[in-house]
Amino acid sequence: MNIFCHNLYSYPKQYSYDTYLGKESLMKKIILFSFFLLIMSGCSHHDSQNATMSLIKEIHPTPAIIGSGENKDMDMLNKVKEDVESMEELFDVAVIKGEKEILVAYKVKHLQRFHMKGIEKKLNKMLEEDYPDEDFIVSSDYKIFLEAVELHDKMEGDKQYSEEKAQKKFDKIIKLKKEMT
């Protein structure tokens, strides 16, 4: 009887994490996890401070022109930016004018994301009516927005950033947009 009572009141032996896996296995997992974090942080590198902050807050980049732009072009780009920002569904807009096209990248308010196609159609219609002579590329994709902000920051911040490099980057963004559709 004494044996049964002893077994009833005894608690199972406590094992540490090291006992189950072994110290070597634990070290392997820690190293693997650290390596994974290192790789993931390397993949999310952006050159621009504005680009990294644009996920968190509105940055409102000024419109940009690749090459030597005239004052009337800059006035038109500012007007395009104001018109696009006036839409209540949107909250941040980047406008860049290349040789042939004007890129309008925008962010949609969270609850309006269900109506993305309608918003894009409405925006395209508005831009075509107000600016019939211009060719617009419109995108709500966040990757396109980030790339546009990075290009803008490079053109503004680095005076040695050539027009050819800027146009090449702009063409790359346009190609990326066309591949997504």
Salt bridges, closest charged atoms under 4 A:
ASP47 OD1 - HIS45 NE2 3.14
ASP47 OD2 - LYS154 NZ 3.56
GLU58 OE1 - HIS60 NE2 2.62
ASP83 OD1 - LYS79 NZ 3.01
GLU85 OE2 - HIS60 ND1 2.91
GLU85 OE2 - LYS81 NZ 3.12
GLU89 OE2 - LYS122 NZ 3.35
ASP92 OD1 - HIS60 ND1 3.61
ASP92 OD2 - LYS107 NZ 3.46
GLU120 OE2 - LYS177 NZ 3.95
GLU147 OE2 - LYS143 NZ 3.17
GLU147 OE1 - LYS169 NZ 2.65
GLU150 OE2 - HIS46 ND1 2.51
ASP153 OD1 - HIS152 ND1 3.47
